[in-house]
Amino acid sequence: MATQAVNVSIAKNGLRDRVGSILAGLSAGLNDYMTRRSRIDQVQKLDAKSDAELAALGLKREEIPRYVFRDMFYL
């Protein structure tokens, strides 16, 4: 009996760990998606500006993605 209780306890902890790992992965994926989505919105807003407006910000049109993602990519 004692061995059986220990095995059940280990099985529950194993399942809990697996479910926790799956939920952590989903949470990380959702966080990454939301971060990318907000940056895509920023790219679109900058792209909608005229070349003169971008120049006032010190940007060229081809530099927009590098500017928006500058903390993620060291370019």
Wavefront OBJ file of the C-alpha trace (Angstrom):
o trace
v 0.000 0.000 0.000
v 2.675 2.531 0.914
v 4.499 1.884 -2.363
v 1.300 2.412 -4.284
v 0.632 5.749 -2.574
v 4.169 6.915 -3.335
v 3.794 5.952 -7.003
v 0.500 7.804 -7.289
v 2.044 10.861 -5.661
v 4.979 10.805 -8.101
v 2.624 10.383 -11.055
v 0.560 13.402 -9.957
v 3.675 15.536 -9.559
v 4.923 14.422 -12.981
v 1.613 15.360 -14.577
v 1.571 18.673 -12.727
v 5.093 19.434 -13.960
v 4.180 18.586 -17.558
v 1.013 20.687 -17.481
v 2.954 23.534 -15.863
v 5.613 23.266 -18.553
v 2.991 23.362 -21.316
v 1.280 26.389 -19.767
v 4.622 28.170 -19.337
v 5.420 27.548 -23.011
v 2.025 28.869 -24.111
v 2.450 31.926 -21.917
v 5.898 32.663 -23.349
v 4.575 32.237 -26.885
v 1.657 34.569 -26.245
v 3.976 37.152 -24.722
v 6.274 36.976 -27.769
v 3.303 37.318 -30.114
v 1.962 40.374 -28.296
v 5.394 42.004 -28.317
v 5.818 41.404 -32.055
v 2.290 42.590 -32.784
v 2.791 45.900 -31.012
v 6.060 46.422 -32.875
v 4.416 45.687 -36.216
v 1.901 48.423 -35.390
v 4.827 50.769 -34.709
v 6.422 49.859 -38.057
v 3.136 50.570 -39.846
v 2.731 53.945 -38.120
v 6.254 54.994 -39.062
v 5.814 53.703 -42.612
v 2.690 55.847 -43.000
v 4.748 58.994 -42.375
v 6.148 61.007 -45.252
v 9.846 60.991 -46.057
v 10.105 64.531 -44.657
v 8.523 63.451 -41.356
v 10.878 60.490 -41.142
v 13.844 62.767 -41.877
v 12.745 65.012 -38.995
v 12.972 61.921 -36.772
v 16.404 61.132 -38.199
v 15.192 58.052 -40.057
v 15.134 56.800 -43.605
v 12.317 54.527 -44.752
v 14.623 51.506 -45.109
v 15.812 51.961 -41.501
v 12.345 51.604 -39.932
v 12.503 47.858 -39.123
v 16.013 48.176 -37.697
v 14.902 51.164 -35.600
v 11.776 49.446 -34.225
v 13.542 46.154 -33.415
v 16.846 47.748 -32.341
v 16.751 46.196 -28.850
v 16.208 42.689 -30.253
v 18.726 42.728 -33.073
v 22.131 44.259 -32.774
v 22.466 45.599 -36.328
l 1 2 3 4 5 6 7 8 9 10 11 12 13 14 15 16 17 18 19 20 21 22 23 24 25 26 27 28 29 30 31 32 33 34 35 36 37 38 39 40 41 42 43 44 45 46 47 48 49 50 51 52 53 54 55 56 57 58 59 60 61 62 63 64 65 66 67 68 69 70 71 72 73 74 75
